[in-house]
Amino acid sequence: MSRFISRRFDALKQYVPGEQPQDQKYVKLNTNESPYPPAPAVIDRINKAEVENLKLYSDPDCRVLREMLALQYGVGMENVFVSNGSDESLSFAFMAFSDKDTGAVFPDISYGFYKVYAQLYGIDYEMIPLKEDLTIDPADYFGRGKTVVIANPNAPTGIALKPAQIEEIIQKNPDNVVVIDEAYVDFGGESVVPLTKKYDNLLVVQTFSKSRSMAGARLGFAIGSKALIADLNKIKFSTNPYNINRLTAAAGEATLSEPSYYNDNCKKIIETRRWTAEKLSKLGFTMTDSSANFLFAKSDKMDGSDLYRLLKEKGILVRHFDAPRISPYLRITIGTMAEMETLICALTEILSNGGSV
């Protein structure tokens, strides 16, 4: 077979997304999507006229969307960057703020794309081990001389740092950018967006995929100082100026017009998470203290890989990571109450039967 890809990518290990099987209908609790649909305003907005406008390019500046985000978060338009999913914001941040001279540092157990981006862009990176209880020690990130990237709440653990802890990390790295990935912040974490007004080296990245029910639309954003946002725009306008399509922009604008709908959904997910954690505890599971729309749980009766397999055979998808320190765990997305009841019933049967389906 002919080989055409550049040899500089020989060692690159690509990101593996959560599986999306098509062989049957599953109770899908493996990719942290919202169990609730977008707000009615979003459905109304994607109408015939919007579809007909697809013949026109989208606004490369995303002015309306950026204005609405700036108003919601109490910042200026110049402090907002809009991206094709939060992954694009993160990708551009790695490109813009790290290179062969300025490396990157992030936890060893976290969002898998951080390592991929570092390898893809030829960045010297360091992965700092989580503590034994799977928490992040802020002191591990003091004065690193590198771009710091932290998911808060972290994934797949769901454990969150407090804003004061993150502020200390920012203060201890005055000459480097600190990127805080807040994909799951709306489920119980505390955002550090307000700190972007105080520190010009802080970039906060969020997404519409989780709490705003738009995983399939691919929309994310970043908030930071005017200088940081200008740097991201330099990368964007050197790669893909029209990174947000018209329908996604319209859906995003409609989403921001109905914050109470999404706030209510988050409250329901938090309550369902509490209920599920209680039921899992009664089945003998132990869990991290999750502030995300998922639980990270393990059983002392069965290994995570076996539980994953047996649940899939019952038509329930969860996420299992085959990594030494976390292989006993399952990451379980919080779905509707009915979906979580189905999960608990399946686990009860599996565990009571000693692993038989």
N, C-alpha and C positions, 0 to 999 in steps of 0.2 A: 504494500500500500504506500502511495506517495505521501510524503510528509511536508507540510507547508508552514505549519505554525512555528513561530520564532522559538529558538531553543531557550530563550530567557524564561519561557513558561514551563520548562520541563518539570520543575519541582513544584509547580502550582497545584494545590489541592483545592478544587472548587467547592463552593458552599453547597450543601445538600439541604434543600428545602423539605418541609414536612410533606409526607406522601399525600397524593391526591388520587387515590384509586378510583377507577371507573367500572369495576367489575360488578358492583352491587351498591345498594344504598346503605351508608353507614351512619351511625351516631358519631358525628365528627368532632372529636375533642382533642385534636392533635396540632392545630396551627393557630390557636389563640384568636380566632375570628370572633366577632360578636354574634351571639345567637339571635339578635334582633335586626330587623330590616332598617334601612335608612328612614329618616323622617318623611312624612307625607309630602313636605315641601320639595324634597329631592326628587321624588317620583313625579310630582307635577311639573317640575322644572325641565326634566328630560323629555321634552315634547317634540312634535313634528318640526316646529320652527328651529329648535336647537339642532336637530339632526340635519335639516336642510343646510344649516350654516357650516356643516363640516366641510363644505367646499372651500371655505375660507380658513386661512391660517389662524391659529389661536394668538392671543396677545402675549408676546414674549416677556412682557413685564408683569403680567398677571396683576394689573393694577387694582382691580376691584377686589380680588381675593386678598391681596396684601393689605389693602385698606381695612378690610373687615377683620383680618387677623390682628393688625396693629391696634384697632379699636378694642377688640376683645381682650388683648393682653396688655394694654396700656403702654405701648411703645410707639415709635415712629415708623412710618412706612420704610424708611431707609434701614430699619433694624430687622426687617423680615425678608427671608428668602424662601421661595416656594419650589418644591422639588417633586420629581416623579417617585413618590414614596419616600419615606424617611431614609431608605437605603441610598438614594441618590445624594441626599444631603451628607450622609456619612461618607460615601465614596469621595465626594468633592472635598470634604474636610481632610481626609487622608491625603488626597492629592495636593491640596493647597498648603497644609500646615506641617507636612512631614516629607522628608526626602532622605537621601543617603547620609546627610550630615545631621539632620534632626529626626530622630527616631520616634517611635510611638510606644506607649506602654498601656496595658489594659489587663484585666483579670484573666487568669487561665481558664476559669469556668465562667463564660459569659456568652454574648451573642457571637455565633461562629463566624460571622462576616468580617469581624475586626481583623482576624488573622489573615483571612483571604485578601482583604484590601491591602494589608501591609505587604504580603507576598506579591500581589499583582503589581504594585507600584514600586517594588524594590526598596522597601523601607526597612531599616533595621528596627526590629521590634522586640519587646520584652513582655512576657506574660507573667504576672505576679500571682502566685498561688493564693486562693482564698484561705481563710483561717479554717481550723478543724470544723467549726460549726457552719461553714460555708458563707460566712459574712466577709465583707471587705473591711480591711483595716486602713482607714484614711492615711495613717502615718506611712504606709508602704508607698504612697504616691507623692510624698513631700520631696521637693527639690530634685526631681528626676532628670531635668534638662531635656525632656522629650514631650511630645504631644500626649496628653493624658486623655484616655477615652474610657468612660464608665457608663454602663447602663444602670439607670436608677428609676424604679426598682430594677434589680438585676434579673437577667434571664439566664438559665431556667429556674433560678432559686426563688424569685419573687421578692427577695429581701431588699429593703430600701434603706439608704442612708438618710440622715436628717440634713436639712439645708445648712445648718451650722457646720456639719462635718464636711460637706462639699465646699463651703466657703473657705474652710481652712486649707483644703487642697488647692483651691484657686490662689489663695494668698501665698502659699509655699512654692508656687510655680509662676512667678510674675512675668517671666520672659518666654513662657510657652502657653499655647492654647490648651484649654481644658474643655473637652467636649462631653456634655452630659446628654445621654440618650434617654429621653423620657417617653418611650413608646407606651409604657404601662402606667404612667403617673396618675391617670384619672381614676384608678381603682383603689386608691388609698395612700398613694405617695404624696409628697409635697414638692411642687415645682420650684425650681430655682430661677425661673424666668425673671423675677424681680431683681436678682443679683446681676443681670446683664446691664443694668443701669449703673452699677457700681464698679464693675470690673470689665475692662475692655478685652480681656483674654478669655472670656467665657462664651461658649457657643452652646445653646440648648436646642436639641433636635426633638421634634415630636412628629406624630403621624395621625392620619385620618383612618388608619386601618383597623384600629382596635376599638376604642370607645366611640368612634363616630361611624362605625358600620360600613366602611368604604375600602375594605381590603382589596377588592377586585378593581377598584378605580385607580389605585396607585397615586396617592397624594400625601405629601409630607411637607414639613416646613422647618426652618431653623430661625432662631432669634438670637441676636448678638449685637455687638457694637457695629457702627456704620462701617468701620474698616474691615471687620471680619466678613460682613455681608458682601461688601464690594469684592473681596477676594473670592468668595464663592461664585459671585456673578461673573467674574473674570474666567473662571473655569467653565461655567455654564455656557457663556457666549462664545467660548472657544471649542465647544463640543456639540451642544444641541440647544439652540436658543428657544425652540418651540417645545420645551420638555413637558409642558402640561397641555394635554389636548383640550379642545373646547368643551366636550361633555364632562370631563373630569372637573374642569374649572367651574362650570355651571353647577355641578353637583356639590362641589365644595362651598360655593357661595350660599346655596340653599341650606346646606348643613349648618353653616354658621348663623343662619337666621332663626334656627330653632334649638338654642342651647338647652332649654328645659327638657326637651324630649330626650336628649342624650344624657343629661344629668340624671333623669329618672331611670334610664336604662343602666347606668353605672351603679346606682343604688340597688337595683334589682340583682345585678351581678354580684355585688358585694354581699348581699344577704344570702344569695344562693351559694356563694363561696363559703360563708360561715356555716350554713346547713350541711354542705358536703363535707367540710372538714370535721364537723362533729360526727357525722356518720362514718367517715373513714377512721376516725379515732376509735370508735366502738368496734371496728373490724380489726383493730390492732395496728393500724398504720401510724407512722410518725411523719410529720411534715415540717417544712421550714415555715417561717412566719411570712406568708406571702401578702404583698400589697399589690398584686397584679391580678389579671383576670384568669389566673390558673393556680393550681396547687402543685407542689413538688413533694411527692409522697412516696414512702417505701414501706414495705411489709416485712416483718421478721419471719413470715411463713413461706414466702416465695420470692424468688429473684425477679427483678424488674423485667428482664427479657422474657421470662416465662409468662408473667402476667400480661405483658404487652401482646404476646402471641395468642394467648387464650382469649383475651378481650377481642382481638381482631376476629378470631373465629366465631365470636358471638355477635359480630357486626358493630363493634365499638372501637374506634380509633383513638389511641392516646400516643404520646411521644415518648420514645425511649432513646437515651443517649448511651452509646456503647463506649463510655470513657471510664477509666478505673475508679475514680472517686465517686462518680454519680451513677454508675451502672445499676445499683439497687433501686434507683428512683424511677418513677413515672412522672412526666409533666402532663397534667390533666387540665385542659381548658374548661372553664366554667361555661356550660351551656344553659339552656332553659332548665327550669326545675324538673320538668318531665324527663329531659335527657339525663340529668344527674340522678334521678330516681332509677332510671334504666341502668345506669352505671353501677349504682350501689347494689341493685338486685343481682347484676351479673357477677360482681366481685364477691358477694355473699355466697352465691352458688359455687363459684370457682374455689374459694377458700374452704368451704364446707365439704367439698368433694375431693379435696386434696390435689387439685390441679386438673381434674377431669371436666370437660365441657358438658 
